[in-house]
């Protein structure tokens, strides 16, 4: 099973926004469900009350008309229509009229069942019940739509406009084979509409609320996380040696404390680096005087083997001092970062080597401007290309964008190296037998200097044996500091 972090977005901004919107959505949904449940409960109670009232009224009317003689019923119905004061529309039909389509509502059957139960308690006779909208009801043996009935006949019993209300239709067989037809409104005509707790209008309201709150959450979270993004950018810039202004105050106590701690740490690290550079350069420079003095004193020694041994030791010591000074100069070049056309830089280095009759080929697949220190980048890449030429006869260089990195590959055609020796090459003064044989005057600092320069630009330097022979060097620089040119 995948951990929950695998399903969450990577940024703090997206996570906070997701949590807030999810919480708001769940709160809105649960509130709506509780409200809908309460509305349904109230509707059930009102339906029971409506059913009892309607059943009593229908039962009394049915008993009254059943007791009338057949020839008197039409007279009573005609008087009732002319007066127009009854809540029941009444007619007598030769057969039971079908009522289709009925209202399709979850509360239709509970309402009709409640009326039916109450009618059984009032009269000992089956009653056919239906619930329909006025537009689907036809009267007088299905010949006349209810909309064509004179308004004075139905103004007290039915609602046709502007918002038609459902009609309860009851039909009871009479002794002479005819059917008594009664149509009426419920005491609360729009009770079914009030039961729509999660009606479309409610969903639209929830959606509008979620959009408004979501926009406010988006603005708020973005506002709160912006100082963290600025702090991350400042830390990255400091790691690459780019001068950035101090992180400004955000107004939040915790973030301001973090920013102050970062600025204090940056100041301490910079002081330490400056002190180390000055101390290292001073020691390396001051060592030259005693080395020169010892060399002069060694010339006065008459013992030839001893003098040669001392000269060899002093030569090695002087080489180490020169290497230390070179390392400081090459890895700490004080220059401002700016966009560098890496393709043009590689072609320039290759052109300089070709003047000296050295074999270098360059393939540029993507034109990329990388924000970095131009001289430092040139020195680091030149060291790698020179190593490939020196120890592998010729260099094949390629530049391309691979995934989220700018990748520079430098391949030579030398004998390659054992895997255990690949890591050793980055150590200062580390040289292998093959390197000593090809370049006796080297000091073993080129790869270490190149690695320090690449790391200072936020990248990685990787070594591997090529499948076709020779050594392959990969320089990977983050694409976020590069601009691809069309």
N, C-alpha and C positions, 0 to 999 in steps of 0.2 A: 504493500500500500504506500502510495506516495505521501511524503510529509506535507503538512498544510502549507509550509513555506513555498513548496513547488507550485501551488495553485495561486499564490498571492502575487501581485505586481511587485517589481523590484524597488520602486522608488517609495520613499516615505510619504511624499505628497499623494501618490495614488493610493497607498494603503490607508492613510488617514481619511481621504475622501471616500474610499470604498466603505470603511467602517461607519462613518457618519451617515452616508446615504442608506446603507443597509439598516442601521439602527432606526433612522427616521421612517424608512419604508415599513419595517416590521411594526413599529409603534402605530403608524397610520393604519396598517392592515388590521392589527389586533383591535384597535379602537373601533374601526368600521365593523368588524365582525361582532364585537360586543354590542355595538349600537344596533346592528341588524338583528341580532338575537333578541334584544329588548323590544325592538319594533315588532318582530314576529310574535313575541309573547303577548304584547299589548293587542295586536291584531287578532290573535286567537281569542282573547277575552272579549273583544268587541264583537267578533263574529258570533260568539255564543249568545251575547245579549241581543244582537240583531236577529239571530235565528229564532230565539224565543218570542220576540215581539212579532215577527212576521208570521210564525206558526200560529200564534193565537189569533191574529187578524185573519189569516187565510181560513183557519178552521171555523171561525164564527161566520164568515161569508159563505163557505161551502154548506154549512148546516142550514143557514138561512135560505139559500137558493134550492137546496134539496127539499126543503119543506114547502116551497111554493108550488102551486099547480103548474102544469106545463104551459097553459095558455096565459098565465100571469107573468111568467119569467120575462118574455120579451118586453112587456110593458114596463116592468121594474128597471130592466137594463136601459130602455130608452129614456126613462126619467132620470136615471143616474147619469147618462151621457149629457143630457140637456143641462142638468144642474152643474155637472163638472166639479163636484166637490169631494169625490172619493179618491183615495190613494190607490185604488185598484181599477184597472181597466178590465171589464168583464164582457164576455161574449159567449154564445153557445154555438158549437160547431157540430156537424154531422159525424165527424170522426176526430180522433186524436191527431193533432197537427205535429209533424216532425219539426224539431228546432235544431237546425244545423247551420253553420258550425257553432258549437258552444264556446264560451270564453275559456281559453287555455291558460289557466292560472293555478299555481300550487294550492291556493286556498279554495278553489271551486268545490272540490269534493267535500272537504271539511264543512263548508258552509251548507251545501245541500244535504249532507248527512245529518247535520245538527237540526235543520228544519224538518227533515223527515222523521227524526226521533221525536221531536216535539209534537208533530202532527199525529203520530201514532198514539201519543198520549191524549190527544184532544178528540180525534175522531177514529172510528173503527173502519177505515176504508183506505185502500191504497191510493196514493196521489203521485202522479208523474211530474217530476220537477226537472227544470233545466235552467241554465244561466247563459244568456246570450246578449250580444250587443244589438241595439235597436235596428241597425242596418240589415241584419240577417233575419229579422222576425217578420212573418207574413200572417195576416188575420183573415177571418171569414173563409174558412176552408181553403187557405193558401191563395186566395185570389188577390188580396190587397196588401201591399207593403205598409208597414206601420207608419212610414213617413207620409203616406197619402191620407191618413186619417185626419179629420178636422182637429185643429189644435185644441179647441175647447173641450174635446172629449178626453184628452190625455194630459192636459197641462198640469193636473194635480198628481198624476200617477207616473208619468214618464218624463225623462229629460233627453231631448233629441239634439239640442244645440245650446251653446257653441261647443260644449264638450260632452258628447253622449255618455250616459252612465249605463252600466250593465243592468239587465232586466231579469228578474226572477219570474219564470213562467211555470204556473201550476195548472194541471189538467186532471179533471176528475170525471169518471163516467156517471151519467145520470140514469134514472130508472127507464126512461124512454129510449135508451140507446145513444142519445147524444152525449157530447162532452162539454162540461163547463170549463171555460178557458179564462184564467185570471193572470194578469201581468201587472207587476208592480216593482217599484224601486225598493232597495234596502233602506232602512232608516238612515244609514250612513252610505250614500250612493257610491262614494269613491273610496270605500274601505280597502278594496283590493289594491288600489294605487298606493295607499299609505303603507302597505306591507313591503314595498320594494326597497328594502334596506340597502341593497347593493345594485341599485338601478344604474343605467349608463351615466345618468347625470352625476351620480355619486362618484363613479370611477373618474369622470372628467374632473370633478372637484379634487379628488385625491391626486390625480396627475398634475393638475395646476399647482397644488400645494407642494408636491415633490419637486417640480421644476423650479419654483421660486426658492425653496429651501436649498435645493441642490446648487443653484447659482450662488447663493450666499455662502454655502459651505465651500464651494470651489474658490471663491474670492478669499474667504477667511483662511483656508488651509494654505493656499498659495502665498498669502501674505505672511503666515507664520513660518513657513518652511523656506522662504527666500533667504533669511539670514544664514541658515544651515548651508544652502547652496553657495552663498558668497564665502563662507568659511572654508568649504571644501575647495573652491577655486583658489582661494588664497594659499591653502596648504599645498595644493598641486603646483602653483606658481613658485612658491618658495622651494619646493623640492627640485624644480627644474632651473633654479637660479634666476628667476625672473623677478624683477623688482615690482612690488605691488603696494599700493597705499594700505594703511592699516584698516582692518575690518571695522566698519562703522557700527555704532550702537544701534540695536534693534528695538530697545524699549522693554524687552523681556529680560528679567533678572538672570535666569538660568543661562540663556544664550549669550548675554553680555558677559557673564562670568567666564563662559567657555571661550569667547573671543579674546578677553583679556589674558586668560591663561595661555592661549595660542600665541598672542603677540609677545608675551614674556618668554615663552619657550623659544620662539623664533629669534628673539634678541640674544638669548643665551647661546643658542647654537651658532649664530653668526659670529658672536664674539669668540667662541671656542675655535671655529674654523679660521678666523683671522689670526688669532694667537698661535694656532698650530702652524699656519703657513709661515708667519714671521719667524717663529722659533726654528722650524725645519730649514728654511732658507738661510737663517743666520748660522745655524750649526754647520750646514753643508758648505757655506762660504768660508767660515772660520777654520774649517778643517784643512783648507788648502795651504794655509801658512805652515802648520806643523808638518804637513806632508812634504812641502818644498824643503823645509829645514832638514827633515830626516833624509831626503834624497841627497842633499848636499853633504850631510855627514856620512852617508853610505859611500860616497865617492872617495872618502878618505880612508876607507878600510882596505888594508892590503890583502886580506884573505879573499881571493877571487871567488871561490864557491860561496862564501858567506855573503859577499857583496851582491852577487847575482841573485841569491835567494831573497835578500832584502829588497832589491830592485823589483823583483817579481811581486812581492807582497805589497810594496808601495804602489806598483802599477795597478794591481787589483783594487786596492783601497781607493785610488784616485778615480778609477772607472766607476766604482760604486757611488762616489760623491757626485760625479758628473751625471750618472743615471738618476740620482735623487733630485738634482736640480732640474734635469730634463722632465722628470715626472711632474714636478710642481709647475713648471712652465706650461707643459702641454695639457694638463688636466684642469688648470685654473686660468683659463683665458678670459680676461675681463672685457666683455663686449656685450652690447645690447642685442637681445633676440630680435629677429626680423624674418620675414618669409624668404626661404631659400629654395630655389628651383633645383631639386635633387637630381633630376635628369641632366640638366646643364652642368651641375657640379661634377657628376660622375664622368661626363664626356670631357670636361676640362682636365680632370685628373688623368684620364686615359690618354688624352692628347699630349700631356706633359711627359708621360712614360713612353709614348711612341717616339718622341723626339730622341730619347735615349735608346731607341731600337729595342724596346721591351714590348712583349706581346700582351696586349690588353684589348678585349672586345666588350662592348657595352650594348645591352638591349633594354630600351625604355618602353614598357607596355603602357604605362599611365604617366601623364604629366602631372606632377605633384609639387606644390609649394608647401614646404614644411617650416613652421615657425620655430627657429632655433638660432644658435650662435654659429654664424657662417664659418669662421676660422676653425672653431672646435670641430664642427662636423667634417670639414675638409681634412683636418689632421687625422681624425679617427678613421675615416674611410680610406685615406691615403695609406695609413699604416697597414690596414687590412689588405689593400691591393698590393702594396709592396711586399708583404709577407707571401702572398700567393705567387708573385713573380719570383721572389727570391728562393722560395722553397718548393715551388711547384711548376717552374718553368714558364707558365703563362696563366693569365687570369681571365675568367669569363664572368662578367658582371651583368646582373639583370635587376630591373626595378619594376615593381608591380604592386597594385593594391590587392591585398588578400584578406578578405573578411573585414575586420575592424582595425587592420594594421597596414602600414606602408612597409613593404618587405624588400630588402636589398639582399641579393644572394651573390656571393663571391666564391667561385669554385676554382681550385687549382688542379694541376695534373701531376702532383707529386705522388709519393708512395702511400700517403695516408698515415694514420696513427692508431695505435691500440686504444681501445675505448677508455682504459684506465688512465691514459696520459692526457686525455682531452681536457680534463679539469685542471691539471697541473699547469697548463700553458698560461693561465691567467695570473699565476703568482709571479711577483717581481723577481727578476734574475733567474727565472726558471727556463732552462734550455735543454732540449733533447739532443741525442747523439746526431740525428739527421740535421738539426739546425746548426750545430757546431761545425759539422763537416761542410755545409754549404755557405755559412757566414761566420767565420771565426771572430769577427770584430763586433758582433752583436751583443747586446746586454740583456735580452729577454724582457724588455719593457713594452714593446709595441702593442701586444694584445691587451695587457693590463690597462695601458693608457686608452686604447680604443674602447674597452669595456666601460671604463669610468666615464668617458664622454657620452657613450650611448645611454648609460644609466642616468646621467645628468639630464638627458633629454626625455626621460620617461620610458625608454625602450629596453630591449633585451638583446644580448649577443649570444648566439648559440653556435656550437661547433658540432659537426657530424661528418663521418666518412661517407663520401658519395658512393652510390651503388656502382657507378661506372669507373671508379678509381679516383683517388685524390681526396682532398679535404674540402668540405662545403661550409662556408660561414654565412649565417643568416643574421641580418640586422633587422629587427622588428621595431618600428616606431609607431606610437598610437595615432590612429587616423584622425582623432578629435583635434589634433594640433596641425592638421594638414588641410589644404584646399586643393581639390582636383580641378585642373584646368582642361577645358574642352579643346 
